Amino acid sequence: MKPQVVVLIHLSEASYQTISAQYEILYAKDKQSRADMIAGAARQVAVVLTNGGTGLTGAEMAALPRLQLVCAFGAGYENVDVAYAKAHGIEIATGAGTNDSCVADHAMALLLAVVRDIPGMDKACRSGGWRDHLPLQPDLSGKRMGIVGLGAIGKKIARRAHAFDVEVAYCNRKRRDDVDYAYFPDIAQLAGWADILVMATPGGAETRHLVSTRVLKELGPKGYLINIGRGSIVDTAALALALANGGIAGAGLDVYESEPQPPAELIGLSNVVLTPHVAGWSPQSIAASVDKFLDNVAQHFAAAQPVVRV
């Protein structure tokens, strides 16, 4: 009989089949089935697969007396109760490193789309418009990019920015000793220097509304905001006001506070490009995330440490 794992997130058919080849899946991808599963069939299960947005609460962990390992699909784990897990000997493993390149690619796609107004030009072209009657869009090359959160993804975004002759600086919890980019200890100072502000930080209480009215004012009317981190990082109301009144030039967002519902304040604005939290999703990255999950579980039960441990 296969060991059981609880899965709290959506799986593609291919991912489901790959995991189910080794484990019996107890699938609970909505609130009611999740509550029913944790209160019943999951009580004997040792492993839960979730992600940063879906998380797993301390109360839910307490209801699973045999729980040994919580795996996050992807790098984020902001809604997993880490303090409870550590206090009760429950390991947390992540899929960090499985989708870095995919997210970095998507960040650059959002940036190019908003700076060059690709959606607007596409719409104009389809309706018979021609370049003589369209506003000129600025170059990306020669601009300054400030990256907030220079982790693995942030560094890959910086590498791509260099290919466009974009100067890079960053803001981090502390200065890194493995890069020579200019370091700003304060996000508002970085925004004042930058033409483009890229948010690549985790979510959670510490980064909530890190992009505030003050930061957007520093970024200024020629500045662009890109967020591929978490929706909670950006004050949506402040961003909507800045976009509507010319406080900044534009924004590209893959994440937003209202997920999975679209950000109502931004829908009617033409200077924002939105995608539905898919920056880390590609056939390659999803396959790598499934492999990392299986590897983490195998190493845990082999009494080794998971590949990536919180």
Contacts in CASP RR format, 6 or more apart in sequence:
PFRMAT RR
TARGET T0000
AUTHOR 0000-0000-0000
METHOD contacts of the structure
MODEL  1
MKPQVVVLIHLSEASYQTISAQYEILYAKDKQSRADMIAGAARQVAVVLT
NGGTGLTGAEMAALPRLQLVCAFGAGYENVDVAYAKAHGIEIATGAGTND
SCVADHAMALLLAVVRDIPGMDKACRSGGWRDHLPLQPDLSGKRMGIVGL
GAIGKKIARRAHAFDVEVAYCNRKRRDDVDYAYFPDIAQLAGWADILVMA
TPGGAETRHLVSTRVLKELGPKGYLINIGRGSIVDTAALALALANGGIAG
AGLDVYESEPQPPAELIGLSNVVLTPHVAGWSPQSIAASVDKFLDNVAQH
FAAAQPVVRV
1 24 0 8 1.000
2 22 0 8 1.000
2 23 0 8 1.000
2 24 0 8 1.000
3 23 0 8 1.000
3 24 0 8 1.000
3 46 0 8 1.000
3 47 0 8 1.000
4 23 0 8 1.000
4 24 0 8 1.000
4 25 0 8 1.000
4 26 0 8 1.000
4 42 0 8 1.000
4 44 0 8 1.000
4 45 0 8 1.000
5 19 0 8 1.000
5 23 0 8 1.000
5 24 0 8 1.000
5 25 0 8 1.000
5 26 0 8 1.000
5 45 0 8 1.000
5 47 0 8 1.000
5 48 0 8 1.000
5 49 0 8 1.000
5 297 0 8 1.000
6 26 0 8 1.000
6 28 0 8 1.000
6 37 0 8 1.000
6 38 0 8 1.000
6 42 0 8 1.000
6 45 0 8 1.000
6 47 0 8 1.000
6 48 0 8 1.000
6 49 0 8 1.000
6 64 0 8 1.000
7 19 0 8 1.000
7 25 0 8 1.000
7 26 0 8 1.000
7 27 0 8 1.000
7 28 0 8 1.000
7 29 0 8 1.000
7 48 0 8 1.000
7 49 0 8 1.000
8 28 0 8 1.000
8 29 0 8 1.000
8 34 0 8 1.000
8 48 0 8 1.000
8 49 0 8 1.000
8 50 0 8 1.000
8 54 0 8 1.000
8 55 0 8 1.000
8 56 0 8 1.000
9 29 0 8 1.000
9 49 0 8 1.000
9 50 0 8 1.000
9 51 0 8 1.000
9 54 0 8 1.000
9 73 0 8 1.000
10 29 0 8 1.000
11 19 0 8 1.000
11 25 0 8 1.000
11 27 0 8 1.000
11 29 0 8 1.000
12 286 0 8 1.000
14 286 0 8 1.000
14 287 0 8 1.000
15 286 0 8 1.000
15 287 0 8 1.000
15 290 0 8 1.000
16 25 0 8 1.000
16 27 0 8 1.000
18 287 0 8 1.000
18 290 0 8 1.000
18 294 0 8 1.000
19 25 0 8 1.000
19 49 0 8 1.000
19 290 0 8 1.000
19 293 0 8 1.000
19 294 0 8 1.000
22 294 0 8 1.000
23 47 0 8 1.000
23 297 0 8 1.000
26 37 0 8 1.000
26 41 0 8 1.000
26 42 0 8 1.000
26 45 0 8 1.000
27 33 0 8 1.000
28 34 0 8 1.000
28 36 0 8 1.000
28 37 0 8 1.000
28 38 0 8 1.000
28 42 0 8 1.000
38 60 0 8 1.000
38 63 0 8 1.000
38 64 0 8 1.000
39 63 0 8 1.000
42 48 0 8 1.000
42 64 0 8 1.000
43 63 0 8 1.000
43 64 0 8 1.000
43 65 0 8 1.000
43 66 0 8 1.000
44 66 0 8 1.000
45 64 0 8 1.000
45 66 0 8 1.000
45 67 0 8 1.000
46 66 0 8 1.000
46 67 0 8 1.000
46 68 0 8 1.000
46 69 0 8 1.000
47 67 0 8 1.000
47 68 0 8 1.000
47 69 0 8 1.000
47 70 0 8 1.000
47 71 0 8 1.000
47 297 0 8 1.000
47 300 0 8 1.000
48 56 0 8 1.000
48 64 0 8 1.000
48 67 0 8 1.000
48 69 0 8 1.000
48 70 0 8 1.000
48 71 0 8 1.000
49 71 0 8 1.000
49 73 0 8 1.000
49 293 0 8 1.000
50 56 0 8 1.000
50 70 0 8 1.000
50 71 0 8 1.000
50 72 0 8 1.000
50 73 0 8 1.000
50 80 0 8 1.000
51 72 0 8 1.000
51 73 0 8 1.000
51 74 0 8 1.000
51 76 0 8 1.000
51 77 0 8 1.000
52 72 0 8 1.000
52 74 0 8 1.000
52 76 0 8 1.000
52 77 0 8 1.000
52 78 0 8 1.000
52 79 0 8 1.000
52 80 0 8 1.000
53 76 0 8 1.000
53 78 0 8 1.000
53 79 0 8 1.000
54 79 0 8 1.000
55 72 0 8 1.000
55 77 0 8 1.000
55 78 0 8 1.000
55 79 0 8 1.000
55 80 0 8 1.000
56 70 0 8 1.000
56 79 0 8 1.000
56 80 0 8 1.000
56 81 0 8 1.000
57 79 0 8 1.000
57 81 0 8 1.000
57 84 0 8 1.000
58 81 0 8 1.000
58 84 0 8 1.000
58 85 0 8 1.000
61 67 0 8 1.000
61 70 0 8 1.000
61 81 0 8 1.000
61 84 0 8 1.000
61 85 0 8 1.000
61 88 0 8 1.000
61 90 0 8 1.000
62 84 0 8 1.000
67 90 0 8 1.000
68 90 0 8 1.000
68 91 0 8 1.000
68 300 0 8 1.000
69 90 0 8 1.000
69 91 0 8 1.000
69 92 0 8 1.000
69 93 0 8 1.000
69 296 0 8 1.000
69 297 0 8 1.000
69 300 0 8 1.000
69 306 0 8 1.000
70 80 0 8 1.000
70 85 0 8 1.000
70 90 0 8 1.000
70 91 0 8 1.000
70 92 0 8 1.000
70 93 0 8 1.000
71 92 0 8 1.000
71 93 0 8 1.000
71 94 0 8 1.000
71 95 0 8 1.000
71 293 0 8 1.000
71 296 0 8 1.000
71 297 0 8 1.000
71 306 0 8 1.000
72 80 0 8 1.000
72 92 0 8 1.000
72 93 0 8 1.000
72 94 0 8 1.000
72 95 0 8 1.000
73 95 0 8 1.000
73 289 0 8 1.000
73 293 0 8 1.000
74 94 0 8 1.000
74 95 0 8 1.000
74 96 0 8 1.000
74 97 0 8 1.000
74 98 0 8 1.000
74 99 0 8 1.000
74 289 0 8 1.000
74 292 0 8 1.000
75 94 0 8 1.000
75 95 0 8 1.000
75 96 0 8 1.000
75 97 0 8 1.000
75 98 0 8 1.000
75 99 0 8 1.000
75 100 0 8 1.000
75 152 0 8 1.000
75 153 0 8 1.000
75 202 0 8 1.000
76 94 0 8 1.000
76 96 0 8 1.000
76 202 0 8 1.000
76 203 0 8 1.000
77 92 0 8 1.000
77 94 0 8 1.000
77 310 0 8 1.000
78 202 0 8 1.000
78 203 0 8 1.000
78 204 0 8 1.000
78 230 0 8 1.000
80 92 0 8 1.000
82 92 0 8 1.000
82 310 0 8 1.000
84 90 0 8 1.000
85 91 0 8 1.000
85 92 0 8 1.000
91 300 0 8 1.000
91 306 0 8 1.000
91 309 0 8 1.000
92 309 0 8 1.000
92 310 0 8 1.000
93 296 0 8 1.000
93 300 0 8 1.000
93 306 0 8 1.000
93 307 0 8 1.000
93 308 0 8 1.000
93 309 0 8 1.000
93 310 0 8 1.000
94 308 0 8 1.000
94 309 0 8 1.000
94 310 0 8 1.000
95 289 0 8 1.000
95 292 0 8 1.000
95 293 0 8 1.000
95 296 0 8 1.000
95 307 0 8 1.000
95 308 0 8 1.000
96 152 0 8 1.000
96 308 0 8 1.000
97 152 0 8 1.000
97 288 0 8 1.000
97 292 0 8 1.000
97 308 0 8 1.000
98 285 0 8 1.000
98 288 0 8 1.000
98 289 0 8 1.000
98 291 0 8 1.000
98 292 0 8 1.000
99 279 0 8 1.000
99 280 0 8 1.000
99 281 0 8 1.000
99 282 0 8 1.000
99 285 0 8 1.000
99 288 0 8 1.000
99 289 0 8 1.000
100 152 0 8 1.000
100 153 0 8 1.000
100 156 0 8 1.000
101 156 0 8 1.000
101 285 0 8 1.000
102 279 0 8 1.000
102 280 0 8 1.000
102 281 0 8 1.000
102 282 0 8 1.000
102 284 0 8 1.000
102 285 0 8 1.000
103 153 0 8 1.000
103 156 0 8 1.000
103 200 0 8 1.000
103 228 0 8 1.000
103 279 0 8 1.000
103 280 0 8 1.000
104 153 0 8 1.000
104 154 0 8 1.000
104 156 0 8 1.000
104 157 0 8 1.000
104 159 0 8 1.000
104 160 0 8 1.000
105 160 0 8 1.000
106 228 0 8 1.000
106 254 0 8 1.000
106 275 0 8 1.000
106 278 0 8 1.000
106 279 0 8 1.000
106 280 0 8 1.000
107 153 0 8 1.000
107 157 0 8 1.000
107 160 0 8 1.000
107 198 0 8 1.000
107 200 0 8 1.000
107 226 0 8 1.000
107 228 0 8 1.000
107 254 0 8 1.000
107 279 0 8 1.000
108 157 0 8 1.000
108 160 0 8 1.000
108 161 0 8 1.000
108 164 0 8 1.000
110 226 0 8 1.000
110 228 0 8 1.000
110 252 0 8 1.000
110 253 0 8 1.000
110 254 0 8 1.000
110 273 0 8 1.000
110 275 0 8 1.000
111 140 0 8 1.000
111 196 0 8 1.000
111 198 0 8 1.000
111 224 0 8 1.000
111 226 0 8 1.000
111 252 0 8 1.000
112 118 0 8 1.000
112 140 0 8 1.000
113 119 0 8 1.000
113 252 0 8 1.000
113 273 0 8 1.000
114 224 0 8 1.000
114 226 0 8 1.000
114 250 0 8 1.000
114 251 0 8 1.000
114 252 0 8 1.000
114 271 0 8 1.000
114 272 0 8 1.000
114 273 0 8 1.000
115 137 0 8 1.000
115 138 0 8 1.000
115 140 0 8 1.000
115 196 0 8 1.000
115 224 0 8 1.000
116 137 0 8 1.000
116 140 0 8 1.000
117 135 0 8 1.000
117 137 0 8 1.000
118 273 0 8 1.000
119 270 0 8 1.000
119 273 0 8 1.000
120 270 0 8 1.000
121 134 0 8 1.000
121 137 0 8 1.000
124 134 0 8 1.000
138 222 0 8 1.000
140 164 0 8 1.000
140 166 0 8 1.000
141 164 0 8 1.000
141 165 0 8 1.000
141 166 0 8 1.000
142 164 0 8 1.000
142 165 0 8 1.000
142 166 0 8 1.000
142 167 0 8 1.000
143 166 0 8 1.000
143 167 0 8 1.000
143 195 0 8 1.000
143 196 0 8 1.000
144 166 0 8 1.000
144 167 0 8 1.000
144 168 0 8 1.000
144 169 0 8 1.000
144 193 0 8 1.000
144 194 0 8 1.000
144 195 0 8 1.000
144 196 0 8 1.000
145 157 0 8 1.000
145 158 0 8 1.000
145 161 0 8 1.000
145 166 0 8 1.000
145 167 0 8 1.000
145 168 0 8 1.000
145 169 0 8 1.000
145 194 0 8 1.000
145 195 0 8 1.000
145 196 0 8 1.000
145 197 0 8 1.000
145 198 0 8 1.000
146 168 0 8 1.000
146 169 0 8 1.000
146 170 0 8 1.000
146 171 0 8 1.000
146 184 0 8 1.000
146 190 0 8 1.000
146 191 0 8 1.000
146 193 0 8 1.000
146 194 0 8 1.000
146 196 0 8 1.000
146 197 0 8 1.000
146 198 0 8 1.000
147 154 0 8 1.000
147 157 0 8 1.000
147 158 0 8 1.000
147 168 0 8 1.000
147 169 0 8 1.000
147 170 0 8 1.000
147 171 0 8 1.000
147 198 0 8 1.000
147 200 0 8 1.000
148 170 0 8 1.000
148 171 0 8 1.000
148 172 0 8 1.000
148 187 0 8 1.000
148 190 0 8 1.000
148 197 0 8 1.000
148 198 0 8 1.000
148 199 0 8 1.000
148 200 0 8 1.000
148 201 0 8 1.000
148 210 0 8 1.000
149 170 0 8 1.000
149 171 0 8 1.000
149 172 0 8 1.000
149 199 0 8 1.000
149 200 0 8 1.000
149 201 0 8 1.000
150 158 0 8 1.000
150 170 0 8 1.000
150 172 0 8 1.000
150 176 0 8 1.000
150 179 0 8 1.000
150 181 0 8 1.000
150 200 0 8 1.000
151 172 0 8 1.000
151 200 0 8 1.000
153 200 0 8 1.000
153 228 0 8 1.000
154 170 0 8 1.000
154 198 0 8 1.000
154 200 0 8 1.000
155 179 0 8 1.000
157 198 0 8 1.000
157 200 0 8 1.000
158 168 0 8 1.000
158 170 0 8 1.000
158 179 0 8 1.000
158 181 0 8 1.000
161 168 0 8 1.000
162 168 0 8 1.000
166 196 0 8 1.000
168 181 0 8 1.000
169 181 0 8 1.000
169 182 0 8 1.000
169 183 0 8 1.000
169 184 0 8 1.000
169 190 0 8 1.000
169 193 0 8 1.000
169 194 0 8 1.000
170 176 0 8 1.000
170 179 0 8 1.000
170 181 0 8 1.000
170 182 0 8 1.000
170 183 0 8 1.000
170 184 0 8 1.000
170 190 0 8 1.000
171 183 0 8 1.000
171 184 0 8 1.000
171 185 0 8 1.000
171 186 0 8 1.000
171 187 0 8 1.000
171 189 0 8 1.000
171 190 0 8 1.000
172 183 0 8 1.000
175 183 0 8 1.000
175 185 0 8 1.000
176 183 0 8 1.000
182 193 0 8 1.000
184 190 0 8 1.000
184 193 0 8 1.000
187 210 0 8 1.000
187 211 0 8 1.000
187 215 0 8 1.000
188 214 0 8 1.000
188 215 0 8 1.000
188 218 0 8 1.000
189 218 0 8 1.000
190 197 0 8 1.000
191 197 0 8 1.000
191 215 0 8 1.000
191 216 0 8 1.000
191 218 0 8 1.000
191 219 0 8 1.000
191 220 0 8 1.000
192 218 0 8 1.000
192 219 0 8 1.000
192 220 0 8 1.000
194 219 0 8 1.000
194 223 0 8 1.000
195 222 0 8 1.000
195 223 0 8 1.000
195 224 0 8 1.000
196 223 0 8 1.000
196 224 0 8 1.000
196 225 0 8 1.000
196 226 0 8 1.000
197 211 0 8 1.000
197 215 0 8 1.000
197 219 0 8 1.000
197 223 0 8 1.000
197 224 0 8 1.000
197 225 0 8 1.000
197 226 0 8 1.000
198 226 0 8 1.000
198 227 0 8 1.000
198 228 0 8 1.000
199 210 0 8 1.000
199 211 0 8 1.000
199 225 0 8 1.000
199 226 0 8 1.000
199 227 0 8 1.000
199 228 0 8 1.000
199 229 0 8 1.000
199 233 0 8 1.000
199 234 0 8 1.000
200 228 0 8 1.000
200 229 0 8 1.000
201 207 0 8 1.000
201 210 0 8 1.000
201 229 0 8 1.000
201 230 0 8 1.000
201 233 0 8 1.000
202 229 0 8 1.000
202 230 0 8 1.000
203 229 0 8 1.000
203 230 0 8 1.000
203 231 0 8 1.000
203 232 0 8 1.000
203 233 0 8 1.000
204 230 0 8 1.000
204 232 0 8 1.000
207 230 0 8 1.000
207 232 0 8 1.000
207 233 0 8 1.000
208 232 0 8 1.000
208 233 0 8 1.000
209 232 0 8 1.000
209 233 0 8 1.000
209 234 0 8 1.000
209 235 0 8 1.000
209 238 0 8 1.000
210 233 0 8 1.000
210 234 0 8 1.000
211 225 0 8 1.000
211 227 0 8 1.000
211 233 0 8 1.000
211 234 0 8 1.000
211 235 0 8 1.000
211 238 0 8 1.000
211 239 0 8 1.000
212 235 0 8 1.000
212 238 0 8 1.000
213 235 0 8 1.000
213 238 0 8 1.000
213 241 0 8 1.000
213 242 0 8 1.000
216 225 0 8 1.000
216 238 0 8 1.000
216 239 0 8 1.000
216 242 0 8 1.000
216 247 0 8 1.000
216 248 0 8 1.000
217 242 0 8 1.000
217 247 0 8 1.000
219 225 0 8 1.000
219 248 0 8 1.000
220 247 0 8 1.000
220 248 0 8 1.000
220 249 0 8 1.000
221 246 0 8 1.000
221 247 0 8 1.000
221 248 0 8 1.000
221 249 0 8 1.000
222 249 0 8 1.000
223 248 0 8 1.000
223 249 0 8 1.000
223 250 0 8 1.000
224 248 0 8 1.000
224 249 0 8 1.000
224 250 0 8 1.000
224 251 0 8 1.000
224 252 0 8 1.000
225 234 0 8 1.000
225 239 0 8 1.000
225 248 0 8 1.000
225 250 0 8 1.000
225 251 0 8 1.000
225 252 0 8 1.000
225 253 0 8 1.000
226 251 0 8 1.000
226 252 0 8 1.000
226 253 0 8 1.000
227 233 0 8 1.000
227 234 0 8 1.000
227 251 0 8 1.000
227 252 0 8 1.000
227 253 0 8 1.000
227 254 0 8 1.000
227 255 0 8 1.000
227 256 0 8 1.000
228 254 0 8 1.000
228 255 0 8 1.000
228 279 0 8 1.000
229 254 0 8 1.000
229 255 0 8 1.000
230 255 0 8 1.000
231 253 0 8 1.000
231 255 0 8 1.000
231 256 0 8 1.000
231 257 0 8 1.000
231 259 0 8 1.000
232 257 0 8 1.000
233 255 0 8 1.000
234 253 0 8 1.000
234 256 0 8 1.000
234 257 0 8 1.000
236 256 0 8 1.000
236 257 0 8 1.000
236 258 0 8 1.000
236 263 0 8 1.000
236 265 0 8 1.000
236 266 0 8 1.000
237 265 0 8 1.000
239 248 0 8 1.000
239 251 0 8 1.000
239 265 0 8 1.000
239 266 0 8 1.000
240 263 0 8 1.000
240 265 0 8 1.000
240 266 0 8 1.000
240 269 0 8 1.000
242 248 0 8 1.000
243 250 0 8 1.000
243 251 0 8 1.000
243 266 0 8 1.000
243 269 0 8 1.000
243 271 0 8 1.000
243 272 0 8 1.000
244 269 0 8 1.000
249 271 0 8 1.000
250 271 0 8 1.000
250 272 0 8 1.000
251 266 0 8 1.000
251 271 0 8 1.000
251 272 0 8 1.000
251 273 0 8 1.000
252 272 0 8 1.000
252 273 0 8 1.000
252 274 0 8 1.000
253 263 0 8 1.000
253 266 0 8 1.000
253 272 0 8 1.000
253 273 0 8 1.000
253 274 0 8 1.000
253 275 0 8 1.000
254 274 0 8 1.000
254 275 0 8 1.000
254 276 0 8 1.000
254 277 0 8 1.000
254 278 0 8 1.000
254 279 0 8 1.000
255 277 0 8 1.000
255 279 0 8 1.000
256 262 0 8 1.000
256 263 0 8 1.000
256 266 0 8 1.000
256 274 0 8 1.000
257 263 0 8 1.000
258 264 0 8 1.000
259 277 0 8 1.000
260 276 0 8 1.000
260 277 0 8 1.000
262 274 0 8 1.000
262 276 0 8 1.000
263 274 0 8 1.000
266 272 0 8 1.000
266 274 0 8 1.000
267 274 0 8 1.000
292 307 0 8 1.000
292 308 0 8 1.000
295 306 0 8 1.000
295 307 0 8 1.000
296 306 0 8 1.000
296 307 0 8 1.000
296 308 0 8 1.000
299 305 0 8 1.000
299 306 0 8 1.000
299 307 0 8 1.000
300 306 0 8 1.000
END
